[in-house]
């Protein structure tokens, strides 16, 4: 079975190495990942400038093909499937450094890479570890492998991506797995305004989050805080059918 691995943290990320270690003995692995960090790239891709690719070697894993791309995670998936390797059976994106919970999935390059694979007809999953200084990469890579095996035995249907968030804990301390909803999150609205040495203003994106998370709600934020692995199925079809039906009942017309 052929796997395509990617991420948004860059090809040198320890999350990629953890996935290679987990899958190397059982799968044919190709890694196509950005040559540097592209966190927050979302579903952007490159079309006005050329993309460049260089071969990349992973020490101790000589059979794993590696390609570093000067583009976004979505570019990596497109190139990986269309140009650089045989069509994969499944795409695994991650392990992302830090959680991808709630509406953060709209910004995440890691999640968007998996969604792009699904658009191209390839089953995919995105996996993140809920820490920016993780210790237990093995827990997250094991969760990715188990999810992959479940997906292959029980296909979820076209266009579905599993978004998996794993607490940074030993596997023995994980309390279980929860199929759950996305929480609602947003970042602090105002950018940080600063001044450079020449007296010119510039702005730095705020990292502070505001969240409507409630301890009693069924959401990925809640369950990862309570030391469960969260799994949320995602789709690129973001149309709101309930709202559409309500609009039909009120006879919305704008051409009269």
N, C-alpha and C positions, 0 to 999 in steps of 0.2 A: 504494500500500500504506500502511496506517495503523499507526503505532507509538504505543504508550503508554510513556512513560518515567517512572520513579520512582526513589526511593532511600531511605536512612534518614539521610543526612547533612543533609537539608534542601534546599529548592528553590534556595537561594543557593549550593549547593556547586559548585565548579569541575568536578566530575565530571559533573554534569548538563549544564553548558555544553559540555564536551568531546563528549558524545554528540550534542547538538543540532548542533554544528558538523560532526560526522561524517555524520549522517543527513539533514541539512536539505534538501540539493539533490535527494534521491531519494525521500523519504518524506513523508507527511503526519503531522506530529508533534503529539501532545498530551502535555504534562507535567502529572502530578498527583503532587505530592510534599509531604512535611510542611513546615509553615511554620518549623520549627526542627529541630535535630538530634534524632533518635530512635534513635540507635545502641543496640543491645542490646534493642530492643523485641520481637524474636523474632516469633512469629505472633499477638501480641496484637491485639485490635481493640476499638473503643469501642462500648458498648451502653447504658450508664447515663447518659451525658451527651450533649448535642447536639454534632454536628460542624458546624463553620463553614468556609466556603470563600470565598476571595477571588481575584479574577483577578490574574494575574501576567504581566508583560511581559518578554521577553528582548530586550535591545537588539541591533539588527541582525538579528533573526530574527522579523520582524513576523508571519509566517504561522504561527508555532508558538504554539498555544494553551497557556497556562499557568494552573494552579490551585494555590494554596497551601492546605493543609488543616491544621487544628489537631488532627490525629490521628496514628495510627501509619501505617507503610508499608502494612500490610494494609488499613487504612481507605482509603488513597489508591487502591489497586487496585480495591477494591469500588466506590468512588464513580466512579472513572474509567470502569469498564466499565458500571456500572449506571445512572449519572446524568449524567455530565458530558460525554461524548463518544460518538461512534459506536464500535461494537464494534471493537477493534483487531485486526489480523492477528497481531500479536506484541507481547509486553511485554518491555522491556529494563530491568533494575533495576541501578542503579549510576551512574557508576563509583564504587564504594565507596572511601572514603579508608582505606587499610589493607587487608591481606589478609583473606579469609574462608576460612581453611584448616581442614581437619580438623573436629573436633566444634564449632568455632566457628560452623558453619553452623546449629546448633541455637539460637543466640542472635541471629543476625544478622537485623536488620530488612530489609536488602537482599535476602538470600536468601529470607526468608519472603515478601516481596512477590512474587517470581517464583513461589514455590510456590503462593501464593494464586491467581495468574493461571492456573496449570496446573489447579488445582481447578475453576476456572471455564471450563475448556476452551480456554484460549488458550496457544499455544506461548510459551515464555518462557526467558530466560536471565538470570543474574546475573553481573556482571563487577566485579572488584575489582583495585586496583593495590597492589602489595606495598610500600607506603611510606606513612608519615604525613606526609611532606613531599615529595610527588612532583614530579618535573620533567617526565617523559615521558608526559603524559596522552594524547598522540596515539598512542602505542603501544597503550595499553589500548583506546582508542576504535576503532582499526583492528582489533584483535582481536575486539571486539564485533561490528563490521560483518561481518567474515569469518565468524564463527560464525553470525550471523543468516542470511547467505546460504547457508551449508551446511545449516542447519536447514530452510530453506524448500525447498531442492532435495531434501533427504533427510530427510523427517519421522521423528522418533524415536519416535513413538507417544504415546498419551494419558498425561498425568501426568508426563512427564519434563521436568526442568529441567536446563540445563547450568550448572554452577558453574565460572566461569573466573577464574583468578588470573594476573595479568600482572606480571612483574618490572618495576621502574621503570628501564628501560633504553631506549636508542634501538632502534628496530626492527632495525637492522642487527646489533645485538649479542645479540639473542634467539637462543638456540641451537636452538630448535625447539618442538614442541608434544608434550605427553605426556597421553594418556588414562590416568588414574590413580585410586588409591583415596584416601579421606580418611585423614589421619593422626589420631592420638588426642591431644587436648590438654585441659588443664584449667587453671583459674586457681588461684592461691594460695588456700587454704581460708579463712584468717583475714582478716577485714576489718580495715582500719587503724582503730584506736580513737583518737579525738582529743577534745579538750575545747574547747568554745566559750568566748567571753569571759565568759559567766555561770557557768562551771564545770560545765556540763552535758555529758555524754558524747554523742558522735555517731560514726557509722561511715561510712567511705569505702570504696567497692568497690576491691579490689586490682586492679592492672593486670598484675602479674607472672604469667607463664604457666609452668606445668610441662608438659612434653611427653614422650611416649615415642618421639619421633622418633629413628630410627636412620638413619645415612647410607646404608646398603645397602638400605633398604626401598623398595618401590614405593609412594610416597605423594606427595600434593600438596606437603607440606612439603619433601620432598627435592628434587623437581624444580624448584620455584620458587627454592630456594636455589642450585641449579645452573644458573639462568638460562634455564629453560624456562617456557613458558606451560603451566599445568596445566588440564585439563578433566576434571571429574567429573560424570557424570550422576546426578541426585538424583530421588527420588520421595517423595511423602508417605506411601506405604505402608511403614511401618517394622516390620511384622510379621516375625519371624524364623522362616521356614518350616523351616529345618533343625532348629532347637530344637523346633518343634512336632512334627516327625516323631519326634524322640528321645523326647519326652514321651508320644506315642502308644505307642511301643514299650515304655515303662515303665508304661503303663496308669495314667496320672495320673487319679485320681478324688478329688474332695473332697466328694462327697455320700453317702459310705458310712459 
